């Protein structure tokens, strides 16, 4: 808690020598000079208290831009962050996310973003595989599918589209960015929409 101007004035007056040449009355010249210094010391002390709050990303406001720069925010995976609380939450989330490599971790991460998904890990075809199983080579052991229940963005072909345009497009950039950024580096994730 910051000291007030009166606290600093009292401290400065106590540092003065004793005697009639050093009066302590409020209207004396030395007290008016010390009052000027006490006000500045109090202001600096108050700003130091503010700095303690700024050192914590959960309570920062003035240094939020610096915290975002350190965390690489905003990026394509966070979406639009407009309010102060959303920006703080993104910084705290980036600093405190522990990570994981299990399917349950990615399902929980998608749920935080508002998506219901399942994960299918691809298997390498071998001698005990069923005849109906896909013939996947060794590289497929590093591929996993994210099955999204609902696609957010669906766009159908229209008469103004070019000849090379796809018949329809779908997906969700936020979900795909978040999972692709946090996936193990040696794996390939495919997003499967209904």
N, C-alpha and C positions, 0 to 999 in steps of 0.2 A: 504494500500500500504506500502510495506516494506521500511524502511529507508536505504539509501546507506551507504557504508563504509565512504565516505566523510562526510555525515551527522553526523554519530556517532563520527568521529574524531573531527569535529568542536565542538560537545557537550562535549566531554572529555577534549578538550583544554580549553573550557570555564569554566570548573570546577577547573582548575589549579589556584593557587594563582598568583597574578601579581608580576612582578619583573624580574630582569635579570637572576635569577637562574632557571627560568621556561621558556625557549625560545619556540617560536611557529614556528620557521622555519622548513621547510620540511625535512632538513637533520640533524636536532638535534636528540640526542639520545632519549630524552623524547617523541618526536613526533614519532619516529620509534616504540617505545614501545606501545604508544597509538594507532598507526596504526594497530598493531597486534591485540589488543583488539577490535578495531572498526570493523575489518574484521570479527571476530567471532560474534560480536553482530549483524552485518548485516546478516550473514548467519542464525543465530537463528531467527531473525525477519522475514526473508524470509520463513523459514520453518513454522513459526506460520501462515503466510498468506496461505501457502499450506494446513495447518490443517483446515482452514476455508472452503476451497474447499472440503476437504475430509469429512467434517461433513455433506455435502449434497450428498445424494446418486446419484443425477443426474450428479454430476461433479467429483465424486470420482474415483480414479484409484489405489492408494496405499492401501486404506482400503476396496476395493471392496470385498475381500475375507471375511473380518469381517462382512460387511453388508450382504453378502450371508449367512454366518453362522447364523446371527441373524434371517434372514427370512426363514431359512430352505431350502436354495437353494444350488445346483440344486436338483430337485426332479423329480419323474416320470411324473409330470404334466407339466413341462416346456419344455421337450424335450432337444435336444442338443443345448446348448448355447456356441458358440465358440467366437464370436467377443465381444469386450469390450462394444459396444453400446447395443448389445442384453442382455448381463449380467446386465448392468445398468437398462435397461428397465424392466427386470424381477424383479429386486429389487424394483424399483419404483412402478411397478404394484402390487407387493405383499403388499407394505406399504400403498398404496392409494386406493386399491379396497374397495368399500363400501359394496358390497354384496346386496343380495335381495332374495325374496322368490317367486316372481311372475314368470309366464311362460315367460313373455317378457324379464325378466332379463336373464334367461338361454338361450333363443333364441339369445339375443344380445351377450352373452358370447361365444356361439358356433360360431357366425358370426365373432367375433374377432379372433377365432382360424381357421377360413376359412371353416366352415361347415354350411350347411343349414339344419335346423331341425324344426320339429314341436313337440308339447308336447300334449299328451293325458292323462288326469287324469282319473283314474279308478273310477267307481261308485259302491256303494253298492247296491245289488239287493233288491228291496222293493216291496210293493204291487202296486205301480204305474209304475213299470218298464215294459217294453215291453217283450213279450214272447221270442223275439229273443235276448234280452240282456243276457250277461253271468251271471250266478248265482254266484255272488261275495259275500263273507261274510264280516263282519265288518272290518276285517284287511285290506281289499282292498282299503279302503278310504285313506290309506297312501302310495299307489303305484301309480307311474306315469311313463308313457312310453316316451322315447325320440326316435322319429322317424327320423332316419338319412336318408337323400336323397341318399347319395352314400357312400358305404363302401370303405375305403381306402385299407384294407388288405384282399385279397381274396386268399385262398389257397385250391386247390382241392386235393383230394386223389390221390396218385400215386401208382405204382406197388411196390415201395420200402417201403411204409408205412406198419405198423403193422395191425393186424386184428382189434384191438380195436381203431384204429385211426378214427376220424370223417370223413365223406364224404367230407366236406368242412368246412373251418373256415373263418370268416370275422370279421371285427370290426376296431376300431381305439383306440389304447391305450391312446393317448394324450387326445382326447375328453372324453373318459370314465373316465379317472383319474381326469380331471379338473371338470367335472360335479359331479362326486361322492364325491370329496373332499368338494365341496361347497354346496351340497344339505342339506336340513334340516336333522338333525340327526335322527328324528323319522320316516323318509320316506325311501322308497325303490325305486330306479330308475332302470328301465329296458331299455336296448338299443335295438331298433328294426331296423334291416337293411333290405333293399329290397331283 
